[in-house]
Structure formats: C-alpha cells, structure tokens
Amino acid sequence: MSIALLTEDEFLHNNRIGQQQWQDSPITWLTLKAIGLCHEQRTEALNLTAESYARTIQQCSHVHSVRWRVKNPQHLMEKIVRKTQPHSPTFNAKYLGINQYNYDEIVTDLIGVRALHLYKDDGLTIHDYLINQWQYEEPPIYYVRSGDDEVFAELSQDIQVKIHPAGYRSLHYVFGSELQQRRISTEVQVRTIFEEAWTEIDHKIRYPNFSTNTEICSFLLIFNRLVGSADEMGSFVKQLAIEAEQRQQALTTSKNLTENSAGNMEYLFQKLSDGTKKITIIN
C-alpha cells in the first residue's frame, strides 16, 4: 500500500505496534507519515545507488555473493517508533526530533548491502578491499561472539570490536554517497554464509513476538553456537585442503627429482660403458 493512502490505525496494525508503545513515542503521525512518503518517493533512486554498491563489492574475489535492499518505507517508520520510545531497550536519543528533512542524516541503513563469504578469515581481506573503495562515515564495527578473543590481534586498528548480545559475528560499515543533493548512508555488512543463514532465521523467529521468550532464545543460542562451529569447520577443511595440495606438490617435485636423477645415472652409465668399449678396441 502507498504511504499516501496509509492510515494511522493500518500502520499500527501492520507493524504490531501497541497503543502504549505508540503513546510512548513523541513522534506524531503527521511527521512519521511525511518521512515515509518522502522515503517512498526516493526509493527508485536509492535502488540505483544500492545496485552500484553491490556491483563494486561483487568484484572482490573473496566475496561469494552479495545481497542488497532499500529499506521499506513502513519498516523505516516502525524503526523510528521503536527508536523514539524513551524507556525501551531500542531507544536512541539521536532519533528525537527526526523529520522528513533530516531523517536521512540519522538513519544509517536506508540502503543495506550484505557481502557474504565462505571462510571466516576472508572477512579481513574484504575489509581491506572495502576501505580502498569508499571512505567510511563511522569506524567499522566487528560484532563477535563472546569467546572470539583470538580474532582481535588480526584486526586493523580502525575496527571497533563489540560483543553482540545475540552472539553473531559480522563486520559492519557505514559509507556515504550523494543522492539528489542529499547525503545518503549505506550500511554494508560482511559475514559468512553460515552467519547469514542464522541471522535470517533468528530475525524472523525472535522478532517481533519472541524476543523475551526464554525457551526460544535458548534454542537460538544453541543454534548460534552450531553456526560458529560450522564456520570453524569450514576454515579447518580449507586448511586441510591447502596442506594436502602442498603435500601433493612436494610428492610431485620429489618424483620429478627422482626421475631426473635416474635419467642422469643412466646417462652416466651409458657414457662409462661407451668409454670402456673404446678402451678395449684400442688395446
């Protein structure tokens, strides 16, 4: 449904926002709808920017695949409501006073791009590629699991490390670009394919109805640990393949040296035999 035709009640129902939550937010329906309408009108131009980012990132050889999206207008409006509730866990003071003229300066994920890779150590190579393409507006953040201490020593000094409460590992960037004389932020996330699968399932199951359900959150945590183990196994298998190839190359080199040595010995024996025959004839 077009934002122009959307009513306040329809918005609250579509996005599961209760009356108490709505009343807790200081933003008015008039302002919220104006933001949604402005964003809706700019979606086509934002799509072009998102595609440009995706094409550039896909050129990195360590990137397996790229996903992108432009934030849905109603999802943007729902996020603003969550971020402007003073006593909620999602509250963010920078969202206070948001309107249709400044929302693109406040919301950093109007465009979202995900670069997926196979092995967890590929993420740092992709980091080097990204910072050579664009200047980030905020220092990159590496969200890690509790217990991921071994990765810290390998990181560039410009990367902030944060323990993610839900327990997933992902590099996050905010890059800026000019669009219709306005500065637009693009959020780029870099993670493994395993992490992507878990994140999608976690987001669909946990939100918006089960974020406080202890049993479901416990099983999601177990699932998260399995994903971490899968990433470790992927890196282990990769290293095994490298070592197996190195052994094969060493065997091939050794075989070639042995064959060359045998050929040289045969040649020397032949020369010696020819020399012996010549000496016999002379005598």
One Martini backbone bead per residue (centre of mass of N, CA, C, O) as a GRO file, in nm:
protein
  283
    1MET     BB    1   0.097   0.036   0.021
    2SER     BB    2   0.066   0.353   0.005
    3ILE     BB    3   0.145   0.608   0.214
    4ALA     BB    4  -0.083   0.806   0.128
    5LEU     BB    5  -0.314   0.573   0.220
    6LEU     BB    6  -0.216   0.551   0.502
    7THR     BB    7  -0.310   0.476   0.818
    8GLU     BB    8  -0.263   0.469   1.146
    9ASP     BB    9  -0.403   0.197   1.210
   10GLU     BB   10  -0.266   0.033   0.987
   11PHE     BB   11   0.022   0.070   1.081
   12LEU     BB   12  -0.005  -0.053   1.365
   13HIS     BB   13  -0.106  -0.330   1.268
   14ASN     BB   14   0.123  -0.411   1.059
   15ASN     BB   15   0.357  -0.350   1.311
   16ARG     BB   16   0.278  -0.426   1.604
   17ILE     BB   17   0.166  -0.157   1.753
   18GLY     BB   18   0.095  -0.043   2.043
   19GLN     BB   19  -0.056   0.203   2.216
   20GLN     BB   20   0.169   0.240   2.427
   21GLN     BB   21   0.404   0.266   2.228
   22TRP     BB   22   0.287   0.507   2.072
   23GLN     BB   23   0.266   0.699   2.322
   24ASP     BB   24   0.578   0.689   2.397
   25SER     BB   25   0.608   0.836   2.139
   26PRO     BB   26   0.671   1.170   2.022
   27ILE     BB   27   0.578   1.111   1.753
   28THR     BB   28   0.392   1.196   1.486
   29TRP     BB   29   0.195   1.104   1.229
   30LEU     BB   30   0.264   1.333   1.036
   31THR     BB   31   0.573   1.298   1.044
   32LEU     BB   32   0.593   0.994   0.980
   33LYS     BB   33   0.448   1.006   0.704
   34ALA     BB   34   0.644   1.208   0.570
   35ILE     BB   35   0.884   1.019   0.576
   36GLY     BB   36   0.762   0.781   0.418
   37LEU     BB   37   0.697   0.943   0.160
   38CYS     BB   38   0.981   1.041   0.094
   39HIS     BB   39   1.110   0.758   0.073
   40GLU     BB   40   0.927   0.645  -0.148
   41GLN     BB   41   1.009   0.864  -0.370
   42ARG     BB   42   1.335   0.756  -0.345
   43THR     BB   43   1.368   0.449  -0.414
   44GLU     BB   44   1.479   0.437  -0.702
   45ALA     BB   45   1.745   0.589  -0.644
   46LEU     BB   46   1.839   0.390  -0.422
   47ASN     BB   47   1.862   0.141  -0.599
   48LEU     BB   48   2.097   0.243  -0.773
   49THR     BB   49   2.298   0.266  -0.541
   50ALA     BB   50   2.287  -0.028  -0.446
   51GLU     BB   51   2.383  -0.156  -0.714
   52SER     BB   52   2.659  -0.021  -0.717
   53TYR     BB   53   2.768  -0.150  -0.463
   54ALA     BB   54   2.726  -0.447  -0.543
   55ARG     BB   55   2.911  -0.451  -0.794
   56THR     BB   56   3.172  -0.372  -0.650
   57ILE     BB   57   3.181  -0.602  -0.435
   58GLN     BB   58   3.170  -0.848  -0.638
   59GLN     BB   59   3.477  -0.799  -0.739
   60CYS     BB   60   3.559  -0.948  -0.502
   61SER     BB   61   3.706  -1.261  -0.474
   62HIS     BB   62   3.602  -1.318  -0.159
   63VAL     BB   63   3.319  -1.292  -0.269
   64HIS     BB   64   3.037  -1.482  -0.313
   65SER     BB   65   2.794  -1.275  -0.231
   66VAL     BB   66   2.513  -1.040  -0.291
   67ARG     BB   67   2.304  -0.832  -0.088
   68TRP     BB   68   2.009  -0.614  -0.127
   69ARG     BB   69   1.843  -0.310   0.011
   70VAL     BB   70   1.563  -0.107   0.054
   71LYS     BB   71   1.395   0.045   0.277
   72ASN     BB   72   1.100   0.013   0.393
   73PRO     BB   73   0.883   0.253   0.478
   74GLN     BB   74   0.743   0.105   0.717
   75HIS     BB   75   1.004   0.007   0.852
   76LEU     BB   76   1.108   0.287   0.908
   77MET     BB   77   0.874   0.383   1.085
   78GLU     BB   78   0.899   0.157   1.298
   79LYS     BB   79   1.185   0.224   1.386
   80ILE     BB   80   1.129   0.510   1.490
   81VAL     BB   81   0.943   0.427   1.714
   82ARG     BB   82   1.146   0.250   1.871
   83LYS     BB   83   1.375   0.485   1.895
   84THR     BB   84   1.146   0.692   2.058
   85GLN     BB   85   1.138   0.511   2.322
   86PRO     BB   86   1.271   0.593   2.621
   87HIS     BB   87   1.208   0.288   2.783
   88SER     BB   88   1.350   0.129   2.568
   89PRO     BB   89   1.603  -0.077   2.435
   90THR     BB   90   1.588   0.095   2.142
   91PHE     BB   91   1.674   0.357   2.229
   92ASN     BB   92   1.760   0.678   2.051
   93ALA     BB   93   1.838   1.007   2.084
   94LYS     BB   94   1.892   1.087   1.775
   95TYR     BB   95   1.571   1.053   1.698
   96LEU     BB   96   1.510   1.307   1.816
   97GLY     BB   97   1.359   1.522   1.584
   98ILE     BB   98   1.263   1.371   1.353
   99ASN     BB   99   1.236   1.417   0.989
  100GLN     BB  100   1.203   1.473   0.643
  101TYR     BB  101   1.487   1.650   0.649
  102ASN     BB  102   1.683   1.440   0.854
  103TYR     BB  103   1.661   1.120   0.837
  104ASP     BB  104   1.921   1.067   0.644
  105GLU     BB  105   2.122   1.152   0.890
  106ILE     BB  106   2.027   0.918   1.101
  107VAL     BB  107   1.977   0.689   0.904
  108THR     BB  108   2.214   0.419   0.806
  109ASP     BB  109   1.994   0.189   0.655
  110LEU     BB  110   1.848   0.258   0.382
  111ILE     BB  111   2.095   0.099   0.284
  112GLY     BB  112   2.154  -0.257   0.225
  113VAL     BB  113   2.457  -0.458   0.240
  114ARG     BB  114   2.566  -0.801   0.164
  115ALA     BB  115   2.869  -0.974   0.226
  116LEU     BB  116   2.949  -1.299   0.129
  117HIS     BB  117   3.137  -1.571   0.280
  118LEU     BB  118   3.299  -1.875   0.343
  119TYR     BB  119   3.543  -1.768   0.516
  120LYS     BB  120   3.627  -1.597   0.797
  121ASP     BB  121   3.916  -1.481   0.691
  122ASP     BB  122   3.792  -1.311   0.446
  123GLY     BB  123   3.694  -1.050   0.593
  124LEU     BB  124   3.970  -0.892   0.601
  125THR     BB  125   4.006  -0.871   0.295
  126ILE     BB  126   3.740  -0.718   0.245
  127HIS     BB  127   3.810  -0.476   0.415
  128ASP     BB  128   4.042  -0.372   0.236
  129TYR     BB  129   3.866  -0.330  -0.011
  130LEU     BB  130   3.652  -0.128   0.097
  131ILE     BB  131   3.855   0.106   0.200
  132ASN     BB  132   3.947   0.148  -0.112
  133GLN     BB  133   3.656   0.254  -0.215
  134TRP     BB  134   3.565   0.389   0.068
  135GLN     BB  135   3.454   0.629   0.300
  136TYR     BB  136   3.391   0.618   0.615
  137GLU     BB  137   3.168   0.758   0.866
  138GLU     BB  138   3.228   0.511   1.049
  139PRO     BB  139   3.361   0.301   1.238
  140PRO     BB  140   3.412  -0.008   1.222
  141ILE     BB  141   3.227  -0.309   1.317
  142TYR     BB  142   3.298  -0.600   1.519
  143TYR     BB  143   3.095  -0.858   1.561
  144VAL     BB  144   3.102  -1.086   1.838
  145ARG     BB  145   3.164  -1.346   2.021
  146SER     BB  146   3.191  -1.493   2.301
  147GLY     BB  147   3.534  -1.604   2.265
  148ASP     BB  148   3.676  -1.427   2.011
  149ASP     BB  149   3.974  -1.331   2.092
  150GLU     BB  150   4.159  -1.440   1.849
  151VAL     BB  151   4.079  -1.198   1.638
  152PHE     BB  152   4.195  -0.924   1.744
  153ALA     BB  153   4.502  -0.926   1.644
  154GLU     BB  154   4.409  -0.908   1.321
  155LEU     BB  155   4.310  -0.625   1.342
  156SER     BB  156   4.247  -0.327   1.265
  157GLN     BB  157   4.255  -0.019   1.432
  158ASP     BB  158   3.971   0.086   1.291
  159ILE     BB  159   3.835  -0.147   1.455
  160GLN     BB  160   3.556  -0.223   1.630
  161VAL     BB  161   3.478  -0.416   1.921
  162LYS     BB  162   3.179  -0.624   1.970
  163ILE     BB  163   2.956  -0.774   2.169
  164HIS     BB  164   2.698  -0.972   2.078
  165PRO     BB  165   2.408  -1.059   2.233
  166ALA     BB  166   2.325  -1.288   2.010
  167GLY     BB  167   2.612  -1.407   1.876
  168TYR     BB  168   2.736  -1.262   1.617
  169ARG     BB  169   2.939  -1.245   1.315
  170SER     BB  170   3.017  -0.901   1.202
  171LEU     BB  171   3.078  -0.659   0.959
  172HIS     BB  172   3.043  -0.296   0.990
  173TYR     BB  173   2.930  -0.034   0.766
  174VAL     BB  174   2.948   0.330   0.682
  175PHE     BB  175   2.851   0.483   0.388
  176GLY     BB  176   2.875   0.758   0.159
  177SER     BB  177   2.637   0.945  -0.057
  178GLU     BB  178   2.519   1.119  -0.328
  179LEU     BB  179   2.161   1.228  -0.338
  180GLN     BB  180   1.993   1.473  -0.446
  181GLN     BB  181   2.170   1.668  -0.253
  182ARG     BB  182   2.200   1.415  -0.054
  183ARG     BB  183   2.302   1.239   0.217
  184ILE     BB  184   2.376   0.886   0.201
  185SER     BB  185   2.347   0.589   0.375
  186THR     BB  186   2.544   0.281   0.382
  187GLU     BB  187   2.507  -0.050   0.480
  188VAL     BB  188   2.773  -0.283   0.544
  189GLN     BB  189   2.781  -0.640   0.549
  190VAL     BB  190   3.012  -0.892   0.682
  191ARG     BB  191   2.968  -1.247   0.617
  192THR     BB  192   2.891  -1.554   0.647
  193ILE     BB  193   2.677  -1.788   0.536
  194PHE     BB  194   2.608  -1.903   0.812
  195GLU     BB  195   2.540  -1.633   0.948
  196GLU     BB  196   2.311  -1.554   0.758
  197ALA     BB  197   2.119  -1.786   0.819
  198TRP     BB  198   2.089  -1.731   1.122
  199THR     BB  199   1.995  -1.436   1.109
  200GLU     BB  200   1.733  -1.485   0.956
  201ILE     BB  201   1.604  -1.677   1.159
  202ASP     BB  202   1.627  -1.504   1.412
  203HIS     BB  203   1.462  -1.261   1.309
  204LYS     BB  204   1.192  -1.418   1.243
  205ILE     BB  205   1.156  -1.545   1.531
  206ARG     BB  206   1.219  -1.319   1.746
  207TYR     BB  207   1.077  -1.119   1.553
  208PRO     BB  208   0.838  -0.953   1.754
  209ASN     BB  209   0.738  -1.206   1.968
  210PHE     BB  210   1.033  -1.364   2.099
  211SER     BB  211   1.249  -1.182   2.266
  212THR     BB  212   1.139  -1.308   2.571
  213ASN     BB  213   1.169  -1.609   2.505
  214THR     BB  214   1.355  -1.835   2.665
  215GLU     BB  215   1.339  -2.096   2.497
  216ILE     BB  216   1.395  -1.979   2.217
  217CYS     BB  217   1.662  -1.831   2.288
  218SER     BB  218   1.816  -2.087   2.367
  219PHE     BB  219   1.800  -2.229   2.087
  220LEU     BB  220   1.935  -1.997   1.931
  221LEU     BB  221   2.205  -2.022   2.082
  222ILE     BB  222   2.270  -2.308   1.992
  223PHE     BB  223   2.259  -2.245   1.692
  224ASN     BB  224   2.487  -2.038   1.702
  225ARG     BB  225   2.711  -2.241   1.787
  226LEU     BB  226   2.687  -2.417   1.534
  227VAL     BB  227   2.773  -2.196   1.339
  228GLY     BB  228   3.051  -2.153   1.460
  229SER     BB  229   3.145  -2.446   1.404
  230ALA     BB  230   3.108  -2.433   1.096
  231ASP     BB  231   3.321  -2.216   1.050
  232GLU     BB  232   3.556  -2.376   1.169
  233MET     BB  233   3.531  -2.617   0.974
  234GLY     BB  234   3.577  -2.461   0.715
  235SER     BB  235   3.866  -2.368   0.788
  236PHE     BB  236   3.983  -2.651   0.834
  237VAL     BB  237   3.930  -2.767   0.550
  238LYS     BB  238   4.093  -2.555   0.401
  239GLN     BB  239   4.366  -2.628   0.537
  240LEU     BB  240   4.370  -2.921   0.445
  241ALA     BB  241   4.376  -2.859   0.141
  242ILE     BB  242   4.641  -2.705   0.143
  243GLU     BB  243   4.818  -2.934   0.262
  244ALA     BB  244   4.753  -3.144   0.043
  245GLU     BB  245   4.869  -2.978  -0.192
  246GLN     BB  246   5.156  -2.954  -0.078
  247ARG     BB  247   5.212  -3.259  -0.072
  248GLN     BB  248   5.168  -3.308  -0.374
  249GLN     BB  249   5.390  -3.117  -0.470
  250ALA     BB  250   5.621  -3.262  -0.320
  251LEU     BB  251   5.585  -3.537  -0.461
  252THR     BB  252   5.624  -3.434  -0.749
  253THR     BB  253   5.906  -3.319  -0.705
  254SER     BB  254   6.036  -3.582  -0.606
  255LYS     BB  255   5.975  -3.748  -0.860
  256ASN     BB  256   6.129  -3.567  -1.058
  257LEU     BB  257   6.403  -3.597  -0.920
  258THR     BB  258   6.421  -3.904  -0.946
  259GLU     BB  259   6.399  -3.917  -1.255
  260ASN     BB  260   6.643  -3.737  -1.311
  261SER     BB  261   6.852  -3.910  -1.161
  262ALA     BB  262   6.809  -4.167  -1.326
  263GLY     BB  263   6.881  -4.039  -1.597
  264ASN     BB  264   7.168  -3.954  -1.520
  265MET     BB  265   7.274  -4.239  -1.448
  266GLU     BB  266   7.223  -4.364  -1.725
  267TYR     BB  267   7.406  -4.174  -1.878
  268LEU     BB  268   7.668  -4.239  -1.725
  269PHE     BB  269   7.672  -4.543  -1.786
  270GLN     BB  270   7.683  -4.506  -2.092
  271LYS     BB  271   7.948  -4.350  -2.100
  272LEU     BB  272   8.114  -4.565  -1.958
  273SER     BB  273   8.061  -4.789  -2.162
  274ASP     BB  274   8.179  -4.642  -2.409
  275GLY     BB  275   8.463  -4.606  -2.290
  276THR     BB  276   8.529  -4.907  -2.251
  277LYS     BB  277   8.513  -4.990  -2.551
  278LYS     BB  278   8.739  -4.809  -2.657
  279ILE     BB  279   8.967  -4.930  -2.487
  280THR     BB  280   8.947  -5.220  -2.601
  281ILE     BB  281   9.011  -5.156  -2.898
  282ILE     BB  282   9.294  -5.034  -2.859
  283ASN     BB  283   9.418  -5.297  -2.723
   0.00000   0.00000   0.00000
